[in-house]
Amino acid sequence: MPDTPMTLGVDHIGLAVQNLEASEGFFVNCLGWKKVGGKPDYPSAFVSDGTSVLTLWQVEDPDSCVTFDRRQNVGLHHLALKVADEAALNALFESVSAWPGVTVEFAPEPSGAGPKIHAMIKDPGGVRVEFAYDPR
């Protein structure tokens, strides 16, 4: 076993989405991320908040795709994004929950016994996204 990790963190996270345009719009127009690339011939958009990069990939047949079930499928359970403080979490949730195509799973609440506070939504492309603030 190596003495130090053989990797340097996450380069990017690739997410298959049901509606590329809606997911890209959510991250760029609702969350303020920037589009940093994409591949039109393999429909995708690369978006970044300046720290993290997501590759959003359009599924081949949106009408017949199988949506993710966190209790049945192996793979991404959810994407968790940090926010600066509780006020930022509440403001973000207010904006995100009103965004077209977003489904709210739960509003800001303690994670377990706390002190972490989090909220969970499903973005317009079908990806579960958690927003979290941890004062520790």
Helices and strands as residue ranges (DSSP letters): E 13-17, H 20-25, I 26-30, E 34-39, E 44-48, E 53-58, E 79-82, H 86-97, E 103-110, E 117-122, E 128-133
